[in-house]
Amino acid sequence: MDYHYLFHYYDESTGPFRNLSDLPPESAETVLRDIREQKKGFASQRSADYLQIRHSLEQKARDLFIAKGGQPVRQQPHYMTLGRCPWLLEWYPEGRELAIPVAAFTPERISFTYGDLFPTMRYPDSKPYREQVYTLQEILEVVREYGLPQKWNATGDLGPERYVEAQVWEEPPGLLQKYL
């Protein structure tokens, strides 16, 4: 089953689990500016206020997750998808995919959104999964009801949902090299 793995997408030149949110604000802005100037992949299209919005949404997701009993260790999450989403390889000049079994993570340290955090928290429609953060058990129910967006909306023609996003609130599992 595709939803027994979390997938992480990254550029080969930087390696996995490199996170703008881990950098001091000035450094993150510099990195993002360089990406924009070099027109490197999808990130080069991000708005000038991207980092401020990102920090706000990450805090909202963290607060909602804690309210559901989540136990985040990190202040900002690492991002993965529940199930494979080959489209994300296109975000990077040299896109790579890393698959790690869901069972390798601590369930109380992973939250999920039905779609990317940005549209899930900001897209103005009345879908019941908007502005929601789910636990592992809850997202499996949502997937049973609606399916994996990367299956029914692979091209993005049917809305902003392209994948189920996992927000990983801990460092990736030990022995990460085992999965590379």
CYANA upper distance limits for C-alpha pairs under 8 A (distance plus 0.5 A):
  2 ASP  CA     82 LEU  CA      8.17
  2 ASP  CA     83 GLY  CA      5.26
  2 ASP  CA     84 ARG  CA      7.14
  3 TYR  CA     82 LEU  CA      5.92
  3 TYR  CA     83 GLY  CA      5.10
  4 HIS  CA     82 LEU  CA      8.07
  4 HIS  CA     83 GLY  CA      7.60
  4 HIS  CA    101 PRO  CA      6.43
  4 HIS  CA    102 VAL  CA      6.07
  4 HIS  CA    103 ALA  CA      8.22
  5 TYR  CA     82 LEU  CA      6.78
  5 TYR  CA     83 GLY  CA      6.28
  5 TYR  CA     84 ARG  CA      8.45
  5 TYR  CA     99 ALA  CA      6.57
  5 TYR  CA    100 ILE  CA      5.97
  5 TYR  CA    101 PRO  CA      4.76
  5 TYR  CA    102 VAL  CA      5.51
  6 LEU  CA     80 MET  CA      6.44
  6 LEU  CA     81 THR  CA      5.88
  6 LEU  CA     82 LEU  CA      5.32
  6 LEU  CA     83 GLY  CA      6.38
  6 LEU  CA     84 ARG  CA      8.16
  6 LEU  CA     99 ALA  CA      6.23
  6 LEU  CA    100 ILE  CA      5.87
  6 LEU  CA    101 PRO  CA      6.60
  6 LEU  CA    102 VAL  CA      6.27
  6 LEU  CA    166 ALA  CA      7.97
  7 PHE  CA     80 MET  CA      5.72
  7 PHE  CA     81 THR  CA      5.58
  7 PHE  CA     82 LEU  CA      7.01
  7 PHE  CA     83 GLY  CA      6.85
  7 PHE  CA     84 ARG  CA      6.54
  7 PHE  CA     85 CYS  CA      8.38
  7 PHE  CA     97 GLU  CA      7.08
  7 PHE  CA     98 LEU  CA      5.94
  7 PHE  CA     99 ALA  CA      5.01
  7 PHE  CA    100 ILE  CA      6.91
  8 HIS  CA     16 PRO  CA      7.85
  8 HIS  CA     17 PHE  CA      8.33
  8 HIS  CA     79 TYR  CA      7.33
  8 HIS  CA     80 MET  CA      5.08
  8 HIS  CA     81 THR  CA      7.07
  8 HIS  CA     97 GLU  CA      6.25
  8 HIS  CA     98 LEU  CA      5.54
  8 HIS  CA     99 ALA  CA      7.03
  9 TYR  CA     16 PRO  CA      7.83
  9 TYR  CA     80 MET  CA      7.68
  9 TYR  CA     88 LEU  CA      6.95
  9 TYR  CA     89 LEU  CA      6.88
  9 TYR  CA     95 GLY  CA      7.23
  9 TYR  CA     96 ARG  CA      6.15
  9 TYR  CA     97 GLU  CA      5.30
  9 TYR  CA     98 LEU  CA      6.97
 10 TYR  CA     14 THR  CA      7.99
 10 TYR  CA     15 GLY  CA      6.87
 10 TYR  CA     16 PRO  CA      6.02
 10 TYR  CA     17 PHE  CA      8.01
 10 TYR  CA     89 LEU  CA      8.03
 10 TYR  CA     92 TYR  CA      7.24
 10 TYR  CA     95 GLY  CA      6.13
 10 TYR  CA     96 ARG  CA      5.91
 10 TYR  CA     97 GLU  CA      7.26
 11 ASP  CA     15 GLY  CA      6.53
 11 ASP  CA     16 PRO  CA      7.89
 11 ASP  CA     92 TYR  CA      5.86
 11 ASP  CA     93 PRO  CA      7.10
 11 ASP  CA     94 GLU  CA      5.65
 11 ASP  CA     95 GLY  CA      5.19
 11 ASP  CA     96 ARG  CA      6.43
 12 GLU  CA     16 PRO  CA      8.30
 12 GLU  CA     94 GLU  CA      5.99
 12 GLU  CA     95 GLY  CA      6.73
 12 GLU  CA     96 ARG  CA      6.61
 13 SER  CA     94 GLU  CA      7.74
 14 THR  CA     18 ARG  CA      7.53
 16 PRO  CA     98 LEU  CA      8.47
 17 PHE  CA     78 HIS  CA      6.98
 17 PHE  CA     79 TYR  CA      8.46
 17 PHE  CA    172 PRO  CA      8.46
 19 ASN  CA     23 LEU  CA      7.89
 19 ASN  CA     78 HIS  CA      7.32
 20 LEU  CA     28 ALA  CA      5.96
 20 LEU  CA     31 VAL  CA      8.41
 21 SER  CA     28 ALA  CA      7.68
 21 SER  CA     51 LEU  CA      8.46
 21 SER  CA     55 HIS  CA      7.85
 21 SER  CA     76 GLN  CA      6.87
 22 ASP  CA     76 GLN  CA      7.79
 23 LEU  CA     27 SER  CA      6.43
 23 LEU  CA     28 ALA  CA      5.92
 24 PRO  CA     28 ALA  CA      6.66
 25 PRO  CA     29 GLU  CA      6.65
 26 GLU  CA     30 THR  CA      6.74
 27 SER  CA     31 VAL  CA      6.71
 28 ALA  CA     32 LEU  CA      6.62
 28 ALA  CA     51 LEU  CA      8.45
 29 GLU  CA     33 ARG  CA      6.46
 29 GLU  CA     51 LEU  CA      8.13
 30 THR  CA     34 ASP  CA      6.67
 31 VAL  CA     35 ILE  CA      6.78
 32 LEU  CA     36 ARG  CA      6.70
 32 LEU  CA     43 ALA  CA      8.12
 32 LEU  CA     44 SER  CA      7.92
 33 ARG  CA     37 GLU  CA      6.63
 34 ASP  CA     38 GLN  CA      6.56
 35 ILE  CA     39 LYS  CA      6.34
 35 ILE  CA     40 LYS  CA      5.74
 35 ILE  CA     41 GLY  CA      8.48
 35 ILE  CA     43 ALA  CA      7.31
 35 ILE  CA     44 SER  CA      5.81
 36 ARG  CA     40 LYS  CA      7.09
 36 ARG  CA     43 ALA  CA      7.66
 36 ARG  CA     44 SER  CA      4.47
 36 ARG  CA     45 GLN  CA      7.25
 36 ARG  CA     46 ARG  CA      8.35
 37 GLU  CA     44 SER  CA      7.91
 38 GLN  CA     44 SER  CA      8.13
 39 LYS  CA     44 SER  CA      5.59
 39 LYS  CA     45 GLN  CA      8.36
 40 LYS  CA     44 SER  CA      6.05
 40 LYS  CA     92 TYR  CA      7.37
 40 LYS  CA     93 PRO  CA      6.82
 41 GLY  CA     45 GLN  CA      8.48
 41 GLY  CA     90 GLU  CA      7.70
 41 GLY  CA     91 TRP  CA      5.43
 41 GLY  CA     92 TYR  CA      5.20
 41 GLY  CA     93 PRO  CA      6.14
 42 PHE  CA     46 ARG  CA      8.18
 42 PHE  CA     90 GLU  CA      8.06
 42 PHE  CA     91 TRP  CA      5.00
 42 PHE  CA     92 TYR  CA      7.16
 43 ALA  CA     91 TRP  CA      7.57
 46 ARG  CA     50 TYR  CA      6.60
 49 ASP  CA     53 ILE  CA      6.83
 50 TYR  CA     54 ARG  CA      6.47
 51 LEU  CA     55 HIS  CA      6.62
 52 GLN  CA     56 SER  CA      6.80
 53 ILE  CA     57 LEU  CA      6.66
 54 ARG  CA     58 GLU  CA      6.51
 54 ARG  CA    118 PHE  CA      8.14
 55 HIS  CA     59 GLN  CA      6.67
 55 HIS  CA     76 GLN  CA      8.42
 56 SER  CA     60 LYS  CA      6.76
 57 LEU  CA     61 ALA  CA      6.59
 57 LEU  CA    117 LEU  CA      7.73
 57 LEU  CA    118 PHE  CA      7.72
 57 LEU  CA    121 MET  CA      7.77
 58 GLU  CA     62 ARG  CA      6.57
 58 GLU  CA     76 GLN  CA      6.70
 58 GLU  CA     77 PRO  CA      7.81
 59 GLN  CA     63 ASP  CA      6.61
 59 GLN  CA     75 GLN  CA      8.42
 59 GLN  CA     76 GLN  CA      8.01
 60 LYS  CA     64 LEU  CA      6.66
 61 ALA  CA     65 PHE  CA      6.54
 61 ALA  CA    133 VAL  CA      6.81
 62 ARG  CA     66 ILE  CA      6.66
 62 ARG  CA     72 PRO  CA      7.89
 62 ARG  CA     75 GLN  CA      8.30
 62 ARG  CA     76 GLN  CA      8.34
 63 ASP  CA     67 ALA  CA      6.73
 64 LEU  CA     68 LYS  CA      7.08
 64 LEU  CA    132 GLN  CA      8.34
 64 LEU  CA    133 VAL  CA      6.83
 65 PHE  CA     69 GLY  CA      7.08
 65 PHE  CA     70 GLY  CA      5.54
 65 PHE  CA     71 GLN  CA      8.37
 65 PHE  CA    111 SER  CA      6.91
 65 PHE  CA    133 VAL  CA      6.79
 65 PHE  CA    134 TYR  CA      7.72
 65 PHE  CA    135 THR  CA      8.01
 66 ILE  CA     70 GLY  CA      4.90
 66 ILE  CA     71 GLN  CA      6.71
 66 ILE  CA     72 PRO  CA      7.91
 68 LYS  CA    135 THR  CA      8.10
 69 GLY  CA    108 GLU  CA      7.74
 70 GLY  CA    108 GLU  CA      5.28
 70 GLY  CA    109 ARG  CA      6.57
 70 GLY  CA    110 ILE  CA      8.13
 70 GLY  CA    111 SER  CA      8.15
 70 GLY  CA    135 THR  CA      8.19
 71 GLN  CA    108 GLU  CA      5.80
 71 GLN  CA    109 ARG  CA      5.94
 71 GLN  CA    169 TRP  CA      8.46
 72 PRO  CA    108 GLU  CA      7.71
 72 PRO  CA    109 ARG  CA      5.49
 72 PRO  CA    110 ILE  CA      8.19
 72 PRO  CA    169 TRP  CA      5.26
 72 PRO  CA    170 GLU  CA      7.03
 73 VAL  CA    109 ARG  CA      7.66
 73 VAL  CA    169 TRP  CA      6.10
 73 VAL  CA    170 GLU  CA      5.78
 74 ARG  CA    169 TRP  CA      5.48
 74 ARG  CA    170 GLU  CA      5.98
 74 ARG  CA    171 GLU  CA      8.06
 75 GLN  CA    169 TRP  CA      7.81
 76 GLN  CA    169 TRP  CA      7.27
 77 PRO  CA    167 GLN  CA      5.69
 77 PRO  CA    168 VAL  CA      5.50
 77 PRO  CA    169 TRP  CA      5.25
 77 PRO  CA    170 GLU  CA      7.81
 78 HIS  CA    167 GLN  CA      6.30
 78 HIS  CA    168 VAL  CA      5.46
 78 HIS  CA    169 TRP  CA      7.14
 78 HIS  CA    170 GLU  CA      8.27
 78 HIS  CA    171 GLU  CA      8.31
 79 TYR  CA    165 GLU  CA      7.44
 79 TYR  CA    166 ALA  CA      6.33
 79 TYR  CA    167 GLN  CA      5.57
 79 TYR  CA    168 VAL  CA      6.65
 80 MET  CA    165 GLU  CA      6.39
 80 MET  CA    166 ALA  CA      5.44
 80 MET  CA    167 GLN  CA      7.04
 80 MET  CA    168 VAL  CA      7.79
 81 THR  CA     85 CYS  CA      7.79
 81 THR  CA    163 TYR  CA      7.04
 81 THR  CA    164 VAL  CA      6.04
 81 THR  CA    165 GLU  CA      4.96
 81 THR  CA    166 ALA  CA      5.70
 82 LEU  CA    163 TYR  CA      7.86
 82 LEU  CA    164 VAL  CA      5.90
 82 LEU  CA    165 GLU  CA      6.68
 82 LEU  CA    166 ALA  CA      6.77
 83 GLY  CA    148 LEU  CA      8.44
 83 GLY  CA    163 TYR  CA      8.45
 83 GLY  CA    164 VAL  CA      8.12
 84 ARG  CA    150 GLN  CA      8.17
 85 CYS  CA     89 LEU  CA      8.47
 85 CYS  CA    150 GLN  CA      6.38
 85 CYS  CA    163 TYR  CA      7.16
 86 PRO  CA     90 GLU  CA      8.25
 87 TRP  CA     91 TRP  CA      8.16
 87 TRP  CA    154 ALA  CA      7.97
 88 LEU  CA     92 TYR  CA      8.30
 88 LEU  CA     95 GLY  CA      8.31
 89 LEU  CA     94 GLU  CA      8.29
 89 LEU  CA     95 GLY  CA      5.03
 89 LEU  CA     96 ARG  CA      6.72
 89 LEU  CA     97 GLU  CA      7.65
 90 GLU  CA     95 GLY  CA      6.95
 91 TRP  CA     95 GLY  CA      7.49
 98 LEU  CA    179 TYR  CA      7.29
 98 LEU  CA    180 LEU  CA      6.73
 99 ALA  CA    179 TYR  CA      7.13
100 ILE  CA    104 ALA  CA      7.49
100 ILE  CA    179 TYR  CA      6.76
101 PRO  CA    105 PHE  CA      8.21
104 ALA  CA    173 PRO  CA      6.80
105 PHE  CA    109 ARG  CA      7.99
105 PHE  CA    110 ILE  CA      8.08
105 PHE  CA    172 PRO  CA      8.12
105 PHE  CA    173 PRO  CA      6.87
106 THR  CA    110 ILE  CA      7.53
107 PRO  CA    135 THR  CA      8.07
107 PRO  CA    136 LEU  CA      6.91
108 GLU  CA    135 THR  CA      8.11
109 ARG  CA    168 VAL  CA      6.67
109 ARG  CA    169 TRP  CA      5.48
109 ARG  CA    170 GLU  CA      6.58
110 ILE  CA    135 THR  CA      7.45
110 ILE  CA    136 LEU  CA      7.58
110 ILE  CA    166 ALA  CA      6.95
110 ILE  CA    167 GLN  CA      6.09
110 ILE  CA    168 VAL  CA      5.15
110 ILE  CA    169 TRP  CA      6.32
110 ILE  CA    170 GLU  CA      8.35
111 SER  CA    133 VAL  CA      6.82
111 SER  CA    134 TYR  CA      6.08
111 SER  CA    135 THR  CA      5.69
111 SER  CA    136 LEU  CA      7.23
111 SER  CA    166 ALA  CA      6.25
111 SER  CA    167 GLN  CA      5.61
111 SER  CA    168 VAL  CA      7.17
111 SER  CA    169 TRP  CA      8.28
112 PHE  CA    133 VAL  CA      6.09
112 PHE  CA    134 TYR  CA      5.44
112 PHE  CA    135 THR  CA      6.78
112 PHE  CA    136 LEU  CA      7.55
112 PHE  CA    139 ILE  CA      7.06
112 PHE  CA    164 VAL  CA      7.36
112 PHE  CA    165 GLU  CA      6.02
112 PHE  CA    166 ALA  CA      4.98
112 PHE  CA    167 GLN  CA      6.38
113 THR  CA    117 LEU  CA      6.71
113 THR  CA    120 THR  CA      7.26
113 THR  CA    129 TYR  CA      8.26
113 THR  CA    132 GLN  CA      7.00
113 THR  CA    133 VAL  CA      5.71
113 THR  CA    134 TYR  CA      6.71
113 THR  CA    139 ILE  CA      8.20
113 THR  CA    164 VAL  CA      6.44
113 THR  CA    165 GLU  CA      5.82
113 THR  CA    166 ALA  CA      7.19
114 TYR  CA    120 THR  CA      7.25
114 TYR  CA    129 TYR  CA      6.83
114 TYR  CA    130 ARG  CA      8.25
114 TYR  CA    132 GLN  CA      8.46
114 TYR  CA    139 ILE  CA      8.11
114 TYR  CA    142 VAL  CA      8.39
114 TYR  CA    149 PRO  CA      8.46
114 TYR  CA    161 GLU  CA      7.46
114 TYR  CA    163 TYR  CA      7.47
114 TYR  CA    164 VAL  CA      5.24
114 TYR  CA    165 GLU  CA      6.97
115 GLY  CA    119 PRO  CA      7.52
115 GLY  CA    120 THR  CA      6.27
115 GLY  CA    149 PRO  CA      7.87
115 GLY  CA    160 PRO  CA      7.61
115 GLY  CA    161 GLU  CA      4.97
115 GLY  CA    162 ARG  CA      6.43
115 GLY  CA    163 TYR  CA      5.60
115 GLY  CA    164 VAL  CA      5.30
115 GLY  CA    165 GLU  CA      6.26
116 ASP  CA    120 THR  CA      6.48
116 ASP  CA    160 PRO  CA      8.48
116 ASP  CA    161 GLU  CA      7.35
116 ASP  CA    162 ARG  CA      7.87
116 ASP  CA    163 TYR  CA      7.31
116 ASP  CA    164 VAL  CA      7.32
116 ASP  CA    165 GLU  CA      6.00
117 LEU  CA    121 MET  CA      6.50
117 LEU  CA    165 GLU  CA      7.59
118 PHE  CA    122 ARG  CA      6.46
118 PHE  CA    123 TYR  CA      8.36
119 PRO  CA    123 TYR  CA      5.31
119 PRO  CA    160 PRO  CA      6.83
119 PRO  CA    161 GLU  CA      8.18
120 THR  CA    129 TYR  CA      7.90
120 THR  CA    130 ARG  CA      5.47
120 THR  CA    131 GLU  CA      6.17
120 THR  CA    132 GLN  CA      7.90
120 THR  CA    161 GLU  CA      8.35
121 MET  CA    130 ARG  CA      6.46
121 MET  CA    131 GLU  CA      4.86
121 MET  CA    132 GLN  CA      7.87
122 ARG  CA    130 ARG  CA      8.37
122 ARG  CA    131 GLU  CA      7.85
123 TYR  CA    130 ARG  CA      7.90
125 ASP  CA    130 ARG  CA      8.22
126 SER  CA    130 ARG  CA      7.76
134 TYR  CA    138 GLU  CA      5.98
134 TYR  CA    139 ILE  CA      6.02
135 THR  CA    139 ILE  CA      6.62
136 LEU  CA    140 LEU  CA      6.89
137 GLN  CA    141 GLU  CA      7.18
138 GLU  CA    142 VAL  CA      6.91
139 ILE  CA    143 VAL  CA      6.53
140 LEU  CA    144 ARG  CA      6.66
141 GLU  CA    145 GLU  CA      6.82
142 VAL  CA    146 TYR  CA      6.53
142 VAL  CA    147 GLY  CA      8.01
143 VAL  CA    147 GLY  CA      5.02
143 VAL  CA    148 LEU  CA      6.26
147 GLY  CA    151 LYS  CA      7.90
147 GLY  CA    152 TRP  CA      7.73
148 LEU  CA    152 TRP  CA      7.15
148 LEU  CA    163 TYR  CA      7.03
148 LEU  CA    164 VAL  CA      7.30
149 PRO  CA    153 ASN  CA      5.68
149 PRO  CA    154 ALA  CA      7.43
149 PRO  CA    161 GLU  CA      6.26
149 PRO  CA    162 ARG  CA      5.51
149 PRO  CA    163 TYR  CA      5.36
149 PRO  CA    164 VAL  CA      7.27
150 GLN  CA    154 ALA  CA      5.25
150 GLN  CA    161 GLU  CA      8.35
150 GLN  CA    162 ARG  CA      5.55
150 GLN  CA    163 TYR  CA      5.28
150 GLN  CA    164 VAL  CA      8.25
153 ASN  CA    157 ASP  CA      7.05
153 ASN  CA    158 LEU  CA      6.36
153 ASN  CA    159 GLY  CA      8.03
153 ASN  CA    161 GLU  CA      7.51
153 ASN  CA    162 ARG  CA      6.35
154 ALA  CA    162 ARG  CA      6.70
155 THR  CA    162 ARG  CA      8.30
156 GLY  CA    160 PRO  CA      6.86
156 GLY  CA    161 GLU  CA      7.63
156 GLY  CA    162 ARG  CA      6.59
168 VAL  CA    172 PRO  CA      8.24
172 PRO  CA    176 LEU  CA      7.36
175 LEU  CA    179 TYR  CA      8.22
176 LEU  CA    180 LEU  CA      7.23
